[in-house]
Amino acid sequence: MTMAVGGHTEQHEEKYDRLVVAVSNFELQENIAGQLSSILELKAGEIRWIPRGATHATTNVGTSPATFITFEFD
């Protein structure tokens, strides 16, 4: 997936466990339901686990497109 600068996902619930692998360096703002927003900064090659059931929206607040691969686990 590639997310343009300023691009975002609408708030949604993760139905699967996900492993996100950064292909590029990026900075995303995570808005998780019921929590303060946070910045997720990953460098190419780093990973992040997102558990199923998380309700969140994501915005690319960096200065370049965010490119990453997402693996979903049932």
C-alpha positions in Angstrom: 0.0 0.0 0.0 1.2 3.5 -0.7 -0.5 6.4 1.2 0.1 9.9 -0.2 1.2 12.8 2.0 -2.0 13.9 3.7 -3.7 10.7 2.7 -5.8 8.9 5.3 -8.0 5.9 6.1 -11.5 6.4 7.6 -12.0 5.0 11.1 -12.5 1.3 11.0 -12.2 -1.8 13.1 -9.5 -4.3 12.3 -11.2 -7.7 11.6 -7.8 -9.5 11.4 -4.5 -9.4 13.2 -2.1 -7.5 10.9 1.6 -7.3 10.5 2.8 -4.0 8.8 6.2 -4.0 7.2 7.6 -0.5 6.3 9.0 -0.3 2.7 9.8 3.4 3.1 10.4 5.6 6.0 7.1 7.2 7.1 5.3 9.1 9.8 1.6 8.3 10.4 -0.8 9.7 12.9 -2.9 7.0 14.6 -6.2 8.0 16.0 -7.4 5.1 18.1 -10.9 5.1 19.5 -10.9 6.1 23.2 -7.2 7.2 23.2 -5.1 10.2 22.5 -3.7 10.3 18.9 -0.1 9.2 18.5 2.6 9.3 15.9 3.8 6.1 14.4 7.3 6.6 12.9 8.8 3.6 11.1 11.9 3.3 9.0 12.2 1.0 6.0 12.4 -2.6 7.2 10.7 -2.0 10.6 7.5 -3.8 11.6 4.4 -3.1 13.6 1.8 -5.6 14.9 -1.8 -4.4 14.9 -4.2 -6.6 16.8 -7.7 -7.4 15.6 -10.4 -5.4 17.2 -8.5 -2.1 17.2 -10.7 0.7 16.0 -8.6 3.5 14.4 -8.0 5.9 11.6 -4.6 6.7 10.1 -3.2 9.9 8.4 0.2 10.3 6.6 1.6 13.4 8.4 5.1 12.9 6.9 6.6 14.8 3.9 6.7 11.8 1.5 4.4 8.9 0.6 4.2 6.1 3.1 4.8 2.7 1.5 4.2 -0.5 3.5 3.0 -4.1 3.1 0.3 -5.5 5.3 -0.2 -9.1 6.1 -3.5 -10.2 7.5 -3.9 -13.2 9.8 -7.2 -15.0 10.4 
